[in-house]
Amino acid sequence: MRLLYRERHQLPVSGSESFIGKPAEAVFDFKTEGEVWFEGERWKAVSLVPVNRGDQLRVIGRRGLILEVESWDQQA
């Protein structure tokens, strides 16, 4: 019974859902579209607010090969 409960309540370990809430870092300044480092790889990213090079970001979604990010300081 405990094993079943634990498996049903674990966070996703694969797929887009596993990206949510993880940190990324801006490669350069961008206003709405740019690139970030995420888990050792360079990804295209979009943000609703301007981002500066080196900003720490949080992944809030994914559309295909594009990450949706927000400032790490913003509420999740």
KAFENCOR-V595054 format. One record per helix or strand of 2 or more residues. SS is the DSSP state (h for helix, s for strand). FROM is the first residue (numbers start at 0). TO is the last residue. Records with the same first field share a line. If there is no record, write none. Layout:
SS: FROM-TO ; FROM-TO
This chain:
h: 1-7 ; 15-18
s: 22-25 ; 32-37 ; 40-46 ; 55-62 ; 65-70
